Amino acid sequence: MDFLKLAGKTIVVFGVANRKSVAWHVAKSLEECGAQVIYVVRSEQRRDSLTKLLADREVHVCDVEFEEQIDALSQAIGDAHPQIDGLVHSIAFADYEGGMKPFHETGKKQFLRTVDISCYSLIAISNAFRDVLRPDASVVTMSISTTKMASENYGFMAPIKAALDSSMAFLTKSFSQFSQVRFNAVGAGLLKTSASAGIPGYVDSYLFAEQVIPRGQALSTQEAADVAVFLLSPRSSGIVAQTLVVDAAMSINYFDDQVIAKSVGN
């Protein structure tokens, strides 16, 4: 039974890096639902490293820092697939050159490059694919559960994710002039991915999150991916311009008695 109505849909997924990637979990679940997934990776080296994982799949290369590559990609995919049912934007990059610094010392070049890759790329991709997106297509981007938690080790990424969330809403409004394309975001809590493991202090934050989450178990990458798959499906047609927080209730439990007792040494 095709409950999500995804069988036969064509979805373009950006951002698979390895088996731990959110994008891979989304793509794998889409395939299990009968969708055709078109993969887009950042470089030829990345495509080579994914040869075994993505065997027999359609894989394209596009570095979203370069608009000409985005345009060439949309042309190539559009020629082969005149109608696209959805896009997954699972792209994030933080330029932490020189190490972590207090937020007020963030370098302009670092900040703007990170905005370009992590946020503006959603706008650029959506615009490039607008003519091949079906009128009722769904675009989903991967965000974070809160952009107001001033975690030192996350640096300037939270404000950039806030810009991503806002851009998603404005894209919805802009596209509504000529279509019913939906834009939504998955606001995931802390996940165990290769990319996150490279953030200084992230492992400790992940372990803390596991204590704060009421069930005592961290959010899994698959759980975040499942929400993205739902948002890509026609079953979520009434959800538009929203960031769906997926944090396993972490945000309601910061003042758990046991967590407090450990913190104050009781």
Sequence and secondary structure as in RCSB ss.txt:
>XXXX:A:sequence
MDFLKLAGKTIVVFGVANRKSVAWHVAKSLEECGAQVIYVVRSEQRRDSLTKLLADREVHVCDVEFEEQIDALSQ
AIGDAHPQIDGLVHSIAFADYEGGMKPFHETGKKQFLRTVDISCYSLIAISNAFRDVLRPDASVVTMSISTTKMA
SENYGFMAPIKAALDSSMAFLTKSFSQFSQVRFNAVGAGLLKTSASAGIPGYVDSYLFAEQVIPRGQALSTQEAA
DVAVFLLSPRSSGIVAQTLVVDAAMSINYFDDQVIAKSVGN
>XXXX:A:secstr
  TT  TT EEEEE   STT HHHHHHHHHHHTT EEEEEES HHHHHHTTTTTTTSEEEE  TT HHHHHHHHH
HHHHH S EEEEEE       TT    GGG  HHHHHHHHIIIIIHHHHHHHHTTTTEEEEEEEEEEEES S   
 GGGTTHHHHHHHHHHHHHHHHHHHTTT   EEEEEEE     HHHHTSTTHHHHHHHHHHHSTTSS   HHHHH
HHHHHHHSGGGTT  S EEEESTTGGG TT HHHHHHHHT 
